[in-house]
Amino acid sequence: SKEVMKQMTINFAKPMEACKQELNVPDAVVQDFFN
C-alpha cells in the first residue's frame, strides 16, 4: 500500500539524512539514488 511505502521511505530517509550530512554528499547524488 502507499502508506506502507511512505513509512518505509520516511524510516529509510532519516538515517540517509544523517549519513548524507556526515559524508557531506551532494543532494544530486541522493536524487540519482532515488530515481
C-alpha positions, 0 to 999 in steps of 0.5 A: 500500500502507499502508506506502507511505502511512505513509512518505509521511505520516511524510516529509510530517509532519516538515517540517509539524512544523517549519513548524507550530512556526515559524508557531506554528499551532494543532494544530486547524488541522493536524487540519482539514488532515488530515481 
